[in-house]
């Protein structure tokens, strides 16, 4: 039996599609598990040795898989470490505090304190994407690694979420005069949070809650100060223009 007839033949009572599907599912499952083993091994090594100290040879030794499997799934060490950052970030996402407008009756500063504490707790286990990503940010290379570019993209997304929150809670008059303020406050938040993250790694005894509360107070105070400056500017403009029109007397 040859040709199309042979290819389409199946014994009575046998569903040829069903007979193939389980094998396909098993192959897919095996491929997914192989990929996860490689990612776990690469993440552990990168956390210990950094970008330059990670090699495909070390990953194969740690994972027990051949180098061909690493290259099949990721193509290169750089692409592998970019995938490590992506995978670690995806694992961290469920613990990430969301930026949302404060509930009615909640002070802005109280919301900030709660958010910063929750964010600090989510980083307590030192997720690999933060450890490796911050190390990569401090390095300068002729060609930017894909892993660094992916971490930069993640930070851009975080900054956008923070900036959107500030744009939603700041007075409209402030935003008209200082449209850059939401972005600047978001950058200040991220810069200070990076410092707290690095400090806590070097000295686990520091009081993170106290420092996060101070950061919340600082951010809120900056926003209030700018609002007062804008109010004075508006008052000055009105005075120079002769004040609001009151009609004929």
C-alpha positions in Angstrom: 0.0 0.0 0.0 1.7 3.2 -1.1 1.1 6.9 -1.8 -1.9 8.8 -0.5 -3.9 5.6 0.1 -1.2 4.3 2.5 -0.8 7.7 4.2 -4.5 7.9 4.9 -5.1 4.3 5.9 -5.9 3.5 9.5 -7.0 0.1 10.9 -10.8 -0.1 11.7 -11.7 1.6 15.0 -8.4 3.6 15.1 -8.6 7.4 14.9 -5.3 8.4 13.2 -5.5 11.9 14.6 -6.0 10.7 18.1 -3.1 8.4 17.9 -0.7 11.2 16.9 -2.0 13.9 19.3 -0.7 12.3 22.6 2.8 12.1 21.1 2.6 15.7 20.0 1.4 16.8 23.5 4.3 14.8 25.1 6.8 16.4 22.8 5.5 19.9 23.6 5.4 19.2 27.3 9.0 17.8 27.2 10.1 20.9 25.2 8.5 23.2 27.8 10.1 21.4 30.7 13.5 21.5 29.0 13.2 25.3 28.5 12.2 25.8 32.1 15.3 23.7 33.3 17.6 25.9 31.2 16.0 29.1 32.5 16.3 28.0 36.1 19.9 27.0 35.7 20.8 30.3 33.8 18.9 32.4 36.5 20.8 30.7 39.3 24.2 31.2 37.6 23.4 34.8 36.6 22.4 35.6 40.2 25.7 34.2 41.4 28.1 35.4 38.7 26.5 38.2 36.7 26.2 38.5 33.0 29.9 38.0 32.1 30.3 35.1 34.5 27.4 33.2 32.9 28.3 30.9 30.1 26.5 28.2 28.0 29.0 25.7 29.4 28.0 26.5 33.0 24.3 26.3 32.1 24.6 22.9 30.5 26.5 21.6 33.5 23.9 23.0 36.0 20.9 21.9 34.0 22.3 18.5 32.9 21.2 19.3 29.3 23.4 19.5 26.2 24.5 22.8 24.7 22.5 22.0 21.6 19.3 22.3 23.7 20.3 25.7 24.9 21.0 27.0 21.4 17.8 25.3 20.1 15.6 27.2 22.5 17.5 30.5 22.8 20.0 30.9 20.1 22.7 32.6 22.2 23.8 33.4 25.7 22.5 36.9 25.3 19.0 35.8 24.2 19.0 33.3 27.0 19.7 36.0 29.7 17.1 38.2 28.1 14.6 35.3 28.5 15.8 34.9 32.1 14.9 38.6 32.8 11.5 38.2 31.1 10.7 34.9 32.9 11.7 36.4 36.3 9.6 39.5 35.6 6.6 37.4 34.7 6.9 35.4 37.9 7.1 38.7 39.9 4.1 40.4 38.3 1.4 38.8 40.5 3.1 40.3 43.6 3.5 43.7 42.0 1.4 46.4 43.7 -0.9 48.2 41.2 -1.0 51.9 40.7 -4.7 53.0 41.2 -6.3 56.2 42.2 -6.7 56.3 46.0 -10.0 55.3 47.4 -12.2 58.2 48.5 -11.1 59.4 52.0 -7.6 58.0 51.6 -4.8 60.6 51.8 -2.3 60.6 48.9 0.6 60.2 51.3 -1.1 57.2 53.0 -1.6 55.6 49.6 2.1 56.2 48.7 3.3 54.7 52.0 1.2 51.6 51.5 2.3 51.2 47.9 6.0 51.6 48.7 5.8 49.1 51.5 4.0 46.6 49.3 6.5 47.1 46.5 9.4 46.6 49.0 7.9 43.3 50.2 7.5 42.1 46.6 11.3 42.6 46.1 12.3 40.9 49.4 13.3 37.7 47.6 15.6 39.6 45.3 14.0 38.6 41.9 16.7 37.9 39.3 15.4 40.4 36.8 16.2 43.2 39.3 19.6 41.9 40.4 20.8 41.1 36.9 19.1 44.1 35.3 20.6 46.7 37.7 24.1 45.1 37.2 23.6 45.5 33.4 22.5 49.1 33.7 25.9 49.9 35.3 27.8 48.4 32.5 28.7 50.1 29.2 29.3 47.9 26.1 29.9 48.6 22.4 26.7 46.7 21.7 23.8 46.7 24.1 22.9 43.2 25.3 19.4 42.0 24.6 19.0 41.4 28.4 19.8 45.0 29.2 17.4 46.2 26.5 14.6 44.1 28.0 15.2 45.4 31.5 15.2 48.9 30.2 11.8 48.2 28.6 10.5 46.8 31.9 11.6 50.0 33.7 10.0 52.2 31.0 6.7 50.4 31.6 7.0 50.9 35.3 7.8 54.6 34.9 4.8 55.0 32.7 2.5 53.4 35.3 3.8 55.7 38.0 3.6 58.8 35.8 0.0 58.0 34.9 -0.9 57.7 38.6 0.6 61.1 39.4 -1.1 62.6 36.4 -4.4 61.3 37.8 -4.0 62.7 41.4 -2.3 66.0 40.8 -4.4 69.2 40.4 -5.2 70.1 36.8 -3.7 73.6 37.3 -0.4 72.0 38.3 -0.4 69.8 35.3 -1.1 72.7 33.0 1.9 74.6 34.3 4.2 71.6 35.0 3.2 68.8 32.5 6.6 67.2 33.2 5.9 66.8 36.9 4.3 63.3 36.8 7.3 62.0 34.9 9.8 63.6 37.3 8.1 62.3 40.4 8.0 58.8 38.9 11.7 59.1 38.1 12.5 60.3 41.6 10.5 57.4 43.0 12.4 54.8 40.9 15.8 56.3 41.6 15.2 56.3 45.4 13.7 52.8 45.3 16.8 51.6 43.4 19.0 53.0 46.1 16.9 51.4 48.9 17.1 48.0 47.0 20.9 48.2 46.8 21.3 49.4 50.4 19.1 46.6 51.8 21.2 44.1 49.8 24.3 45.3 51.6 22.8 45.8 55.0 19.7 43.6 55.7 19.3 45.2 59.1 18.1 48.6 57.8 14.5 49.6 58.6 13.0 49.5 55.1 9.5 50.4 56.3 10.8 53.6 58.0 12.8 54.6 54.8 9.8 53.8 52.6 7.6 56.0 54.7 10.2 58.8 54.5 10.3 58.4 50.7 6.5 58.7 50.6 6.6 61.9 52.7 9.3 63.3 50.4 7.3 62.6 47.2 4.1 64.0 48.6 6.0 67.1 49.9 7.5 67.8 46.5 4.1 67.6 44.9 2.6 69.9 47.5 5.5 72.4 47.1 5.2 72.5 43.3 1.4 73.0 43.7 2.1 76.0 46.0 4.6 77.5 43.5 2.0 77.1 40.7 -0.6 78.9 42.9 1.8 81.8 43.4 2.6 82.0 39.7 -1.1 82.1 38.9 -1.7 84.8 41.5 1.2 86.8 40.1 -0.1 86.5 36.5 -3.5 87.7 37.7 -2.0 90.6 39.5 0.1 91.6 36.4 -3.0 91.4 34.3 -5.0 93.6 36.6 -6.9 90.8 38.3 -10.0 89.1 37.1 -12.6 91.1 35.2 -15.5 92.2 37.4 -17.5 94.0 34.9 -18.4 97.7 34.6 -19.1 99.7 37.8 
